[in-house]
């Protein structure tokens, strides 16, 4: 059989949430991508079902938010069953959308719906998922990577600058790159997860939980816009998992003591073992890891999928910038920024999981930590600038705010940030004068310049001249004096300059922009 050969910029292995989010981000930047997955069809189970507010912001930027919102819902209250009594319990307070946080609540949507929305968005951009395409081997050299893949049509050789393993906890990319995956797996700690319809009058207004002795429990979460529940059943260490609808029904009836419950139409099932692992390296030459290939978590707190999409969002603009001519050292910042995030999330989700069997209220409750809005890159290699505002420092998530155009039209900052560009905000006339001096390279991600006037009108070379009539922008961004803020394409503050603006911001630009910049 003849082996075909083709060339691309980036090969992504694994078309789950992380891999597809990365493919979307690269495709919209004009990067040539091959997204391959050995599965013959898209993932069809609920598995990770909580999408956090920060991830919703990312999905809005990537253009997938409408499908995500339409196919999901808010989380229902928990209904904790203690004998004949059902105790309502709200895991998380419901927030109000605002200009600084447009999506305040964790969104309930099964993983297969999230994946479908991402696949559809990639297709709308002209990309595609190559299902039934399996990575067999790869080799690296100074020019990049050569990957051997096989499909139903034969073998193919893919030559690329970079290869990203987003192929899950058992990642072939990670294993063949020889990257250590440190941590633990408790083989005795297993959970049966089943997506199925239920007869017997089980209310869909609750996420049901039936605690049992010895940390055993069963839970049933109604999946939105369907008749399905996601069942989670903690198994005994030596227990043989039930497999048929009748066997699973009997198991559920034993735990719940409710003989009316009958499962039917099982759509997906698996036995889950909570791994707690973190890759030693996120990069080895032209090879990168993202998502579960780099870190695996317990299911508590809905962190794994969200952290993986965060990986993709961090890596995408950096790959595109280096492909456009930025220094290769920019890619080293991917691990420096994302690995500490994953380590912290591993600790959070592990702590929550350990308390679930005890029904510890702190383990059931969800707060700001899980929402990922406060995650920062403080102290990282791209956050060395010392200037800060009263509320922000370099490495923080850039919050939203409402401004007003010269025509009196409201402009949401998140709308201005949306897209593959950097954004520079000049607050005050002096800052606008200094920002106008900044030369930005024609290659790679472009720069959108915003001038927020403090007082009288002042014409400047900016994409938008804006006003802050309510003072909310100055309050949210902690500004009381002239300043320039550079917002990265992934929505984090890349630089704050309150003095020597042109000089200091120029140094930051040289670290993230193509080297053609003077």
C-alpha positions in Angstrom: 0.0 0.0 0.0 1.4 3.4 -1.0 1.8 5.9 1.9 0.7 9.4 1.0 2.5 12.4 2.4 1.2 15.9 3.2 2.4 19.0 5.0 0.6 21.2 7.5 1.5 23.6 10.3 0.0 21.7 13.3 -1.3 18.2 13.8 -3.7 17.8 16.7 -4.3 14.3 18.0 -7.7 14.0 19.8 -10.9 15.8 18.8 -12.4 16.2 22.2 -13.1 19.6 23.8 -9.4 20.6 24.2 -8.2 19.5 20.8 -11.2 21.0 18.9 -11.0 24.3 20.8 -7.3 24.5 19.8 -8.2 23.7 16.2 -10.8 26.4 16.1 -8.4 29.0 17.6 -5.6 28.1 15.1 -8.0 27.9 12.1 -9.4 31.4 12.7 -5.8 32.6 12.8 -5.0 31.2 9.4 -2.9 28.3 10.7 -3.1 25.1 8.7 -4.4 22.3 11.0 -5.0 18.6 10.8 -7.3 17.5 13.7 -7.4 13.7 13.8 -9.1 11.2 16.1 -9.0 7.4 16.1 -12.7 7.2 17.0 -15.0 6.5 14.1 -17.6 8.8 15.6 -17.7 11.7 18.0 -17.8 11.0 21.8 -21.5 10.2 22.7 -21.6 10.3 26.5 -22.3 13.0 29.2 -19.1 12.5 31.2 -17.8 16.1 31.9 -21.0 18.1 32.2 -20.2 21.4 33.9 -18.9 24.3 31.9 -17.5 27.1 34.1 -18.0 30.9 33.6 -14.5 31.5 32.4 -14.8 28.7 29.9 -18.1 30.2 28.7 -16.1 33.4 28.0 -13.6 31.4 26.0 -16.4 29.7 24.0 -18.0 33.1 23.3 -14.7 34.3 21.8 -14.3 31.1 19.8 -17.9 31.6 18.4 -19.5 28.5 19.9 -21.4 30.1 22.7 -24.9 30.1 21.2 -25.0 26.3 20.7 -23.6 25.8 24.2 -26.3 28.0 25.8 -29.1 26.6 23.7 -28.2 23.0 24.5 -27.6 23.4 28.2 -29.3 24.8 31.3 -28.6 26.1 34.8 -27.9 23.4 37.4 -30.9 22.2 39.4 -30.8 22.1 43.2 -29.5 18.9 44.7 -32.1 16.7 46.3 -30.4 14.7 49.1 -32.5 11.7 50.0 -32.4 10.7 53.6 -34.9 7.9 54.0 -38.4 9.3 53.1 -37.1 12.9 53.3 -35.6 14.8 50.4 -33.6 17.8 51.5 -33.1 20.6 48.8 -29.6 21.9 48.6 -28.3 24.5 46.3 -24.7 23.8 45.3 -24.0 27.2 44.0 -25.6 30.6 44.3 -27.2 32.0 41.1 -25.5 35.1 39.8 -26.6 38.1 37.8 -24.9 38.8 34.5 -23.0 42.0 34.4 -20.5 43.9 32.2 -17.6 42.5 34.1 -18.9 38.9 34.3 -21.3 38.1 31.4 -21.7 34.4 32.4 -21.8 34.2 36.2 -23.1 30.6 36.6 -21.7 27.2 35.9 -23.6 25.7 32.9 -25.0 22.2 32.8 -24.4 20.6 29.4 -23.3 17.0 28.6 -19.9 16.6 27.1 -21.2 15.2 23.8 -23.2 18.3 23.3 -20.2 20.5 24.0 -18.1 18.5 21.5 -20.8 18.7 18.9 -21.0 22.5 19.3 -17.2 22.8 18.9 -17.2 20.4 15.9 -19.9 22.5 14.2 -18.0 25.7 14.9 -14.8 24.3 13.4 -16.8 23.2 10.3 -18.2 26.7 10.0 -14.7 28.0 9.8 -13.8 25.6 7.0 -12.0 23.0 9.2 -13.0 19.4 9.8 -12.5 16.5 12.2 -10.7 13.5 10.6 -12.4 10.6 12.4 -11.1 7.1 12.1 -7.6 8.5 11.8 -5.1 7.0 14.3 -1.6 8.2 15.2 0.8 5.2 14.9 4.2 6.8 15.4 6.1 10.1 15.1 9.7 11.3 14.8 11.0 14.8 15.5 14.0 16.8 14.1 15.1 20.4 14.1 12.4 21.3 11.5 9.4 19.8 13.3 7.7 16.4 13.4 6.8 13.7 11.0 3.8 11.6 12.1 2.6 8.3 10.7 -1.2 7.9 10.7 -3.5 5.2 9.4 -7.1 5.6 8.1 -9.6 3.4 6.4 -8.2 4.6 3.1 -4.6 3.7 3.9 -1.5 5.1 5.6 -0.5 8.7 5.5 2.6 10.7 6.6 2.0 14.1 8.1 4.9 16.6 8.2 4.2 19.5 10.5 6.0 22.1 12.6 4.2 21.0 15.7 2.2 18.1 17.1 -0.3 18.5 20.0 -1.4 15.5 22.0 -5.0 16.2 23.2 -5.7 12.4 23.2 -6.8 11.9 26.8 -5.4 10.3 29.9 -4.0 7.3 28.1 -2.3 9.7 25.6 -0.2 7.9 22.9 1.5 11.2 22.2 2.6 11.6 25.8 3.8 8.0 26.1 5.7 8.0 22.8 7.3 11.4 23.8 8.5 9.7 27.0 6.9 12.2 29.3 6.3 11.1 32.9 2.7 11.2 34.1 3.1 11.4 37.8 0.4 10.8 40.3 -1.9 8.0 41.5 -4.8 5.8 40.4 -6.8 3.9 43.1 -8.0 0.8 41.3 -10.4 0.0 44.2 -12.1 3.4 43.8 -14.5 3.0 40.9 -17.7 4.6 39.8 -20.3 3.4 37.3 -21.6 6.2 35.1 -24.7 5.7 33.0 -26.7 7.9 30.7 -30.2 6.5 30.6 -33.9 7.3 30.7 -35.8 6.5 33.8 -39.3 5.3 34.5 -40.9 5.7 38.0 -41.6 9.3 38.4 -38.1 10.6 39.3 -38.4 14.4 39.4 -36.2 16.3 36.9 -36.1 19.4 39.2 -33.4 17.9 41.4 -29.9 16.5 41.0 -30.7 13.5 43.2 -28.2 12.0 45.7 -28.7 8.9 47.9 -25.9 8.6 50.4 -25.1 5.1 51.7 -22.8 3.5 54.3 -19.1 3.5 53.9 -19.0 6.3 51.4 -21.2 4.6 48.9 -23.8 6.7 47.1 -25.8 7.0 44.0 -26.6 10.2 42.1 -28.9 11.1 39.2 -28.5 14.4 37.4 -31.1 15.3 34.8 -29.4 16.1 31.4 -31.0 19.2 29.8 -33.2 18.9 26.7 -33.5 15.2 26.9 -35.2 12.4 28.9 -31.8 11.2 30.2 -30.3 11.3 33.6 -26.6 10.9 34.2 -26.3 8.2 37.0 -23.2 8.0 39.1 -23.0 4.9 41.3 -20.0 4.3 43.7 -18.9 0.7 43.5 -17.5 -1.5 46.3 -13.8 -2.3 45.9 -14.3 -5.9 44.7 -17.7 -5.5 43.2 -18.4 -6.6 39.6 -20.0 -3.7 37.8 -23.5 -4.3 36.6 -23.8 -4.0 32.8 -27.4 -4.5 31.6 -30.3 -2.2 32.3 -31.9 -4.8 34.5 -28.7 -5.3 36.6 -28.1 -1.5 36.9 -31.8 -1.0 37.9 -31.5 -3.6 40.6 -28.3 -1.9 41.9 -30.1 1.5 42.0 -33.1 0.1 43.7 -30.9 -1.4 46.4 -29.2 1.9 47.1 -32.3 4.2 46.8 -34.8 1.8 48.3 -37.1 3.0 45.5 -38.7 0.0 43.7 -40.4 2.3 41.2 -37.1 3.3 39.4 -36.5 1.5 36.2 -33.7 2.3 33.7 -34.3 2.1 30.0 -32.6 3.3 26.8 -29.1 3.3 28.0 -27.2 5.8 25.8 -23.7 5.4 27.3 -22.0 3.8 30.2 -18.5 3.5 31.6 -16.6 2.5 34.8 -14.6 5.5 35.9 -11.5 5.4 38.1 -10.5 8.8 39.5 -7.0 9.4 38.4 -4.9 12.2 39.9 -2.0 12.8 37.6 0.0 15.6 36.1 2.5 15.5 33.2 6.1 16.3 34.1 6.4 18.4 30.9 3.9 20.0 28.7 6.4 20.4 25.9 9.2 18.3 24.4 10.6 20.0 21.3 7.8 20.3 18.8 5.5 18.1 20.9 2.9 19.6 23.2 0.3 18.1 25.6 -3.1 19.6 26.4 -6.2 18.6 28.3 -6.4 15.1 29.9 -3.1 14.2 28.2 -1.4 16.7 30.5 -3.6 16.4 33.6 -6.4 14.2 34.9 -8.7 15.0 37.8 -11.4 13.5 39.9 -14.9 14.5 38.6 -15.6 16.7 41.6 -16.0 20.4 40.9 -16.2 20.2 37.1 -12.6 21.2 36.5 -11.1 18.8 34.0 -12.8 19.8 30.7 -12.6 23.5 31.7 -8.8 23.3 32.4 -8.3 21.5 29.1 -10.1 24.2 27.1 -8.0 26.8 29.0 -4.9 24.9 27.9 -6.0 25.2 24.3 -6.8 28.9 24.6 -3.4 29.6 26.1 -1.5 27.6 23.5 -3.3 28.6 20.3 -2.2 32.2 20.0 1.4 31.3 21.0 1.7 28.7 18.3 0.3 31.1 15.8 2.7 33.9 16.8 5.7 31.7 16.6 4.6 30.3 13.2 4.4 34.0 12.2 7.9 34.7 13.4 7.9 35.3 17.1 10.7 33.8 19.2 10.3 30.1 20.0 10.8 30.9 23.7 7.2 32.1 23.7 6.1 28.5 23.5 8.0 27.6 26.7 5.6 30.0 28.5 2.8 27.5 27.8 4.0 25.1 30.5 5.1 27.8 32.8 1.6 29.3 32.8 -0.6 26.3 32.6 1.1 23.6 34.7 0.7 25.5 38.0 -3.0 26.0 37.1 -3.5 22.3 36.6 -1.7 21.5 39.8 -3.9 23.8 41.8 -7.0 22.4 40.1 -5.9 18.9 40.9 -5.7 19.8 44.6 -9.1 21.5 44.6 -11.0 18.7 42.8 -9.3 16.0 45.0 -10.3 17.8 48.1 -13.9 18.1 46.9 -14.0 14.4 45.9 -12.7 13.1 49.2 -15.6 14.8 51.0 -18.3 13.6 48.6 -18.8 10.2 50.3 -19.2 12.0 53.6 -21.6 14.5 52.2 -19.4 17.2 53.6 -21.2 20.5 52.9 -18.0 22.1 51.8 -17.5 19.4 49.2 -21.0 19.8 47.8 -20.8 23.6 47.6 -19.4 25.3 44.6 -17.9 28.8 44.7 -15.5 31.2 43.0 -12.6 28.8 42.9 -14.5 26.4 40.6 -15.6 29.2 38.3 -11.9 29.8 37.2 -12.5 33.6 36.9 -9.8 34.3 39.5 -7.1 32.1 37.9 -4.0 34.2 37.2 -0.6 33.9 35.6 1.1 36.1 38.3 4.8 35.5 38.5 5.0 33.8 35.1 7.5 34.6 32.4 5.0 36.9 30.7 4.0 38.7 33.9 7.2 40.3 35.0 6.1 44.0 34.7 5.8 45.8 38.0 3.2 48.4 37.2 -0.3 47.7 38.3 -3.6 49.4 38.9 -5.7 49.5 42.1 -7.5 46.3 41.0 -5.4 44.5 38.4 -1.9 43.3 37.8 -0.2 41.7 34.9 -1.4 38.1 34.5 -5.0 38.7 35.7 -8.0 37.9 33.6 -9.2 41.2 31.9 -12.7 41.8 33.2 -15.5 43.2 31.1 -16.9 46.7 31.3 -19.3 48.9 29.3 -18.0 52.0 27.4 -19.7 54.4 25.0 -18.6 55.2 21.5 -18.5 58.7 20.0 -21.9 58.0 18.4 -23.4 57.2 21.8 -23.5 53.5 21.3 -22.7 51.1 24.2 -19.6 49.0 23.5 -18.9 45.9 25.7 -15.2 45.4 26.2 -15.7 41.7 25.7 -17.0 42.4 22.3 -13.9 44.5 21.5 -11.7 41.7 22.8 -13.4 39.0 20.8 -11.2 37.7 18.0 -7.6 36.6 17.4 -6.0 40.1 18.1 -4.3 41.8 20.9 -6.1 44.9 22.4 -4.4 48.0 23.8 -6.5 50.3 25.9 -5.2 53.8 26.4 -6.8 55.5 29.4 -6.3 59.3 29.1 -4.8 61.5 26.6 -1.1 61.1 27.6 -1.5 57.3 27.3 -3.2 57.7 23.9 -0.2 59.8 22.7 2.2 57.2 23.9 0.3 54.3 22.5 0.2 56.0 19.1 4.0 55.8 19.0 3.9 52.0 19.3 4.9 50.1 16.1 3.1 46.8 15.7 4.3 44.2 13.2 2.1 43.3 10.2 2.7 39.6 10.8 0.8 37.5 13.3 -2.0 38.7 15.6 -2.9 42.3 15.0 -3.4 45.1 17.5 -6.8 46.8 18.2 -6.3 50.2 19.8 -8.9 51.7 22.1 -8.7 55.2 23.6 -10.8 55.8 26.7 -11.1 59.6 27.2 -11.0 60.9 30.7 -12.2 64.4 30.0 -12.4 66.5 26.8 -12.4 64.9 23.3 -8.9 64.2 22.0 -8.5 62.8 18.5 -6.0 59.9 18.3 -5.0 57.1 15.9 -7.3 54.5 17.5 -9.8 52.0 16.3 -12.3 53.4 18.8 -12.4 56.6 20.9 -14.6 55.8 23.9 -16.0 57.4 27.0 -16.7 56.1 30.4 -19.7 58.2 31.5 -20.6 56.0 34.5 -17.0 55.5 35.7 -17.5 51.8 35.8 -14.6 51.0 33.5 -12.2 53.1 35.7 -13.6 51.4 38.8 -13.4 47.9 37.5 -10.0 48.4 36.0 -8.7 50.3 39.0 -7.6 53.4 37.0 -7.1 56.9 38.4 -4.3 58.1 36.2 -3.2 57.8 32.6 -2.2 54.2 31.7 -2.0 51.7 28.8 -3.1 48.1 29.3 -2.2 45.4 26.7 -4.7 42.6 26.7 -3.5 39.3 25.3 -5.6 37.3 22.7 -6.6 34.9 25.5 -8.1 37.7 27.6 -5.4 38.1 30.2 -3.6 41.4 31.0 -0.2 41.2 29.2 1.1 44.6 30.3 0.3 47.6 32.4 2.2 50.8 31.8 1.7 54.0 33.9 5.1 55.6 33.2 7.6 55.2 30.4 4.7 53.8 28.5 6.2 53.5 25.0 9.4 52.0 26.3 8.0 49.4 28.7 5.2 48.2 26.4 7.7 47.9 23.6 9.6 45.3 25.6 6.5 43.3 26.1 5.6 43.4 22.4 9.0 42.0 21.5 8.4 39.0 23.8 5.1 38.1 22.1 5.2 39.4 18.6 7.1 38.3 15.4 10.7 39.3 15.3 10.2 41.5 12.3 9.2 44.1 14.9 12.0 46.7 15.1 
